[in-house]
Amino acid sequence: MSRRARDLILALDQGSSSSRALVFDLRGRVVCSAQRPVKIHRSPGGRVEHEPSELVKTMTACLDGVLSRLNAADKVHAAGLAAQRSTVVFCDRSSLEPVARAPSWMDARAEADMGALQGRQGEIHDKTGLYATPYYSAPKIRWFLERDAKVRALADGGRLLCAPVSTYLAAHLTKDRRVAVDPTCAQRMLLMNLENAAWDAGLLSLFGLSQECLPPIDSSAGGWGQIERKGRRIPLLACLGDQQSAAIGLGAVNEGDAIINYGTGAFILRHTGPYRVRAPGLLVSAAAQSGSLRGYFLEGPVNAAGTAFEWLRDGLGLMRDCRDVDAAFRASKHRVLALPAIGGLGAPRWDYKTKTAFFGLEARTTNHDLTRAVAEGICMLLSDAAAVMSAAGAPVTRGRVAGGLSRSQRMMAFQADVLGAVLERKRDVEATALGAAILAAKAAGCLDPERMADARVEKTFAPLSDERARAERRAQWTAFVESIQRLSREISLS
């Protein structure tokens, strides 16, 4: 007996730790999924890298995996691709063959070169909405051009392409092999002017780069090529950065909407509508662009979230599974403060010298206390960014949470409390992949793609402390962080 045909959307999600493919129906329900781990190569000097070929291989395996599980009669109307934003790939423009490992957004090798740019931070922020830090692409590109012979040779021959992961994957996965980048990923190269979503001549000159090595900038939604796999032809109609995609998946598309997404890093985004709101230490990030429609977020990244718990598990042996955060909260009896500064402090401090630290250890301190302290430290860092948003007139009073750590009841309860905000967690939402699927569905003209984001709220977390208690906790936290920052400047362990 033949099965009834289903109307479906394909989503591809390439992150720091894995590649994933998911197929959604038009009600936002996952029909099938596949996931493959991606290796992160770490080495001295702050180097954090991916093998570009592995990114393609794992994503292709996931793609084939889900397509093989569909019925022949199923109609896949479109595909969307979301990817990590600031990781950059160096390849031959004609063959798209990589010539070096791709430095991750977490890669800090260019930190030593950033001193000369400190006096230009105002200009860079005005143009890009970002700050000159080693985590964005332009400093990494300059580092490779000055120190990597293969990259330099391609540049001298006019054949070098420096592009985000989204560009590299879209070109490899489609028959058309179209090379382009959308504004959400182009911005993370630290070379795009946010005013007109175009490469900026002054920024290119500042970093000693040429526009010839960059992909052209195009809308997030549109014709990105045809995926031809397993006998299917699927138009790729959306390509964007992972955090902006998660915002769409969680329904944060209007002014005032806010999300917190917990992954390898953690990110708090607050939609500011068509206006670019400035706040010291925070990013102004482009929302996904469809045609001429533009929007913006205030964004506060925390550099280490999932990686902090991987460190506790793999480096220190303090937990068996990164999902055991709730168990640690329940077992913890003594409060410890932790500053999870692996990879440096993100917004609003942008401090890459301060080290990870604990305070309050004593004979009765347990591994559960330390795990809870790291979880609470991540929440406090996010609340620091939210406090700056409030001071800038863009408060976070209600938000939606997603990502692996959002499944921790105790951590989300603490997060809501320190924010003084109501947080909602939707049921079984794959926010990043869902956002890419929704944007692709809109571009394909599917009816009511907004229904895909209407998953029921599973759990609501409300603040329990009063404002006085929150202010006291924040004062203690600020004193702790500032003391560790001062100590890190005065003592070198290298």
Buried (B, 14 or more C-beta within 10 A) or exposed (E): EEEEEBBBBBBBBBBBBBBBBBBBBBEBEBBBBBBBEBEBBEEEEBBBBBBBEBBBBBBBBBBBBBBEEBEEEBEBBBBBBBBBBBBBBBBBBEEBEBBBBBBBBBBBBBBEBBEEBEEEBEBBBBBBBBBBBBBBBBBBBBBBBEEBEBBBEBBEEEBBBBBBBBBBBBBBBBEBEBBBBBBBBBBBBBBBBBEEBBBBEEBBEBBEBBEEBBBEBBBBBBBBBBBEBEEBEBBBBBBBBBBBBBBBBBBBBEBBBBBBBBBBBBBBBBBBBEEBBEBEBBBBBBBBBBEEEBBBBBBBBBBBBBBBBBBBBEEEEBBEEBEBBBBBBEBBEBEBBBBBBBBBBBBBBBBBEBBBBBBEEEEEBBBBBBBBBBBBBBBBBBBBBBBBBBEBEBBBEBBBBBBBBBBBBBBBBBBBBBBBBBBBBBEEBBBBBBBBBBBBBBBBEBEEBEBBBEBEEEBEBEBEBEEEEBEEBBEEBEEBBEEBBEEBEEEEEE
